[in-house]
Amino acid sequence: RALLWLGPVYLAGYLGLSGSWGRLALALWLCWGLNRRGKRDRLAAAFALLEDEREAVCRGLAARHLPAWVHFPDVERVEWLNKVLVQAWPYFGTIMEKTFKEVLEPKIRAKSVHLKTCTFTKIHFGEKCPRINGIKAYTKEIDRRQVTLDLQICYIGDCEIHMDISKFNLGMKGVQLYGTLRVILEPLLTDAPFVGAVTLFFMQKPHLEINWAGMSNLLDVPGINVMSDSLIQDFIASRLVLPNRITVPLKKNMNIAHLRFPVPQGVIRVHLLEAENLVQKDNFLGAIRGKSDPYALLRVGTTQYRSKTVSRDLNPIWNETFEFVVHEVPGQDLEVDLYDEDPDKDDFMGSLLIGLVDVMNDRTVDEWFPLSKTTSGHLHLKLEWLSLVNDQEKLHEDKKGLSTAILIVYLDCAFNLPKNHFEYSNGDCGAKKIKNNKYLKKMERDPSSFVLLTVGNKTQKSKTCNFSKDPTWGQAFTFFVHSAHSQSLHIEIKDKERDSALGTAVVCLSHLLKDPNMTLDQRFQLDHSSSDSFIKMKLVLRALNVEEPDPQRVKAGVNASKQGPVSVTEKAGNQQKFVSPPQVSKVPPMSKDSAAHESLPKKDSGEDLDTKDSSAAPVPSETMSGLDEAEGKQNGEHGPPSALPSGAAAVPTLPVLQELRVAPSVTSLGSLPSSCFELSSSNLDIHNGTEMPLGEIQLTVRYASIRQSLVVLVNGCRNLVPSSNRGVDPYVRIYLLPDRRWTSRKKTSVKKKTLNPQYDEKFEFFESLENVKKRTLDIAVKNSRPFISQERKELGKVRIDLSQEDLIKGFAQW
């Protein structure tokens, strides 16, 4: 071992290499060791989390100070299924071991001459089986003849697989996999097996981390590890991530072509307009802060676009347009990340996650969206949902050069391809024979072919089918079309081992317009190939149409953006933290202009609220959660909705919004119907008797009999109206009227630069139940403004008449 360590040192001295080479080798070795230790630590932390998931989740909830009644109504736990997996895992490992030896090993050996010695020496799938952390079932948003499930997969495995190739031992020892797997059961049948086929795919690229063993440890070398991880993830994405699918028929003679390659649900057109108040990332000498150079990355599924970089500007203007094909709604989201371009490493400036379900329903969304995971910044986007129609009248050319149609190419197979580009007789080209050529044997083999498809300036490549004159690809491709009357689809079949075409074809898109359904499903003759060479494809042309929005629908607007990550877990260092799925509230949109209009200075009317001038409306909800101070337990009960007080006026509608609802939809709340909230009108703009909503506050109120006190828990606020362009620093003030003494005032902490603050702070008023029943709870949300600022201080107010409430049971409500 000593000679082995000293060998490289002696070799470096013998060759006369400088000491810098030794230092470089030492640095690489240290970085490699650091990567290896990091992977082992992350795997060990994941195993520890897997062993005691309940304790880890409770510890994570306690650290984040979440309220006790936090629940996830759309995701269900399936512990019974996890128990079934634990029992069946040893048998699954035996089946996979047999598959590796009898199926996978011969295929690897046939790939190349250098892989003929490939042998699996050890295959062990370990004791840890995959877990399903939750299942979400879709019922209302899908067809009645199918069942759609989203499985949140978590696999932290102690599997160990080793293989020998030419006396080199390669392998893996431990793997981590996280992702959302969608399972579609369709069509539903009236006879056994009741389901025609099962379709599987990942909605996004799953997170994968492999702990290598043997010579594969070299893949952890800095520089190589990033490339190897991306290659593995791209390999998985090319087969298992949308738009790629795996469809398994369960019934004989079932045509699964339309299940594997369904027509996309639509196209989302994103107008990236501008941003404002972005955080400063550039600095000089660590002290002088300068302006950043922002750019945006936009993603839908595996498709990603990058905007141009705006130099030295915290309020950049892009005015760029991007188009994405949307295959699954609900399921796919628009992700926007902002970065500061730097010579070394780009700095993160904020992100945005927008649910495409809301955009599809609203048709058009033009809003300023607040950036998340940052201290400040707003992004102005205009989103258009384009539906796919087979109406030729919609194919007029766009004056701005935008796409007017989408071409879907279902690439099926080819027939009788020549072995090489010399073996064809087409036109004036005669068959050529090559003798005494050292490459003759190689050229006599069947070709390993792939297809290049081109529309305009975009070219897409199919997978490679090895050693076949009749290859079957079975893939789908989409192209944006600007002018269907003049553009063409160019097809070129090439051999992987030789840069030569085995056949070409050109299809004018105007031929599809002759068919009423704008569809061609046939075999096309190949040019520059054999006379009996064909390629089979199905071409579908669909026009892009922007439908008029429903005037009766309350748009999601800014609330189309999700405030949390989609995945079940997020990586943070060597630990895993569990996060809840986002809940998108259906509340009326508010544009930036209207928000700015609301923020104009108004005459302050003080703390008092005139109930005669205020408008009240009942807040619908479903469930309640009480707060038990003695034992710390939660109990949910249903209560009867309270009646609308006499003389309370309904909130009128604005002409711009068409319809206004003070409360969000029933499905987005989990609270008890209680008293009617009175909204303060002291800081509202009054236009023809109409009012704009000021946001919502979530409160939990209950009387603790043991402590003889009224407990008020301020959970948080959402959709507050900004009082200035610089943002707001909201806090909550509470009085138990008629007591307005400064000493009895309760006040939360101040949350900086947010319109959706989370407080989760508890306050107590020590009074008897009889006295509390005579009181009124006065809650105001205020802005912590500078002393001499002219900004509006009060953001909104709520009054609750406690005489109308069952305080022993308590209530929790927005």
ZIQUILIN-V195203 format. One line per field, one symbol per residue. psi: psi as a letter, one per 20 degrees, with the letter a starting at -180 (. if undefined). A space follows every 10 residues. Layout:
# ZIQUILIN-V195203
psi=???
This chain:
# ZIQUILIN-V195203
psi=hghhhighgg hghhikqrih hghghgghhg hghggghggh ghgghhghhh hmhghgghgh ghhilqqhjp rnhipqqmhh hhhghghigh hhhgghghgg ghggghhghi hqhijhjppo hpoojaiprq qoiqppppgh jrqijrppqo popoonqkqo pqqpoljppq aqnpqpppro ppppoqqpri rqjiphrppq qpgrpqpppp orqbiihiij ppghhggggh gghhgghihi qpjqqopopi qqkpojgihh mqpqiappoo oofrrqlqqp hpqpkjgopa qrnqrqpppo cippqprrpo pmpimqoglq pqpppohopq gqqpppppqo pqhfppppjr rpoppighhh higppnrppp qrkrhrpqpo qopppoqoql ohijkqpphj jrqirpppoo ofrqplqqhr ihmqoocipr ppppqkpijg hhiiqqqnqr ppppocjppq prrpopmpim qoglrqqqqp phohhirqpp pppqphipmq piqrqpopih hhihphjlpp nrppppqlaq hkprppqppp ppqppoqpqo hipoqhchjh ppjrqhrhqq pncjrpppqq qqpoqnrqqo rhghghhhjq prppjahqpo hhiqpqqqoq rgrrproohg ikrpppqqqq pqqpqpipqq orqqhhigqp phqrrhijqm rppcrpqppp jhkqpookjq qqqjaqppqp pqpohgilqp pooogrrqlq pqirhjrqnq rpppqnqjok qhhjpqprrp ppmqimqpgl qpqponqqhg hhiirppopp prpnrrgjqj qpgpiqqppp oiijqnhghr qpq.
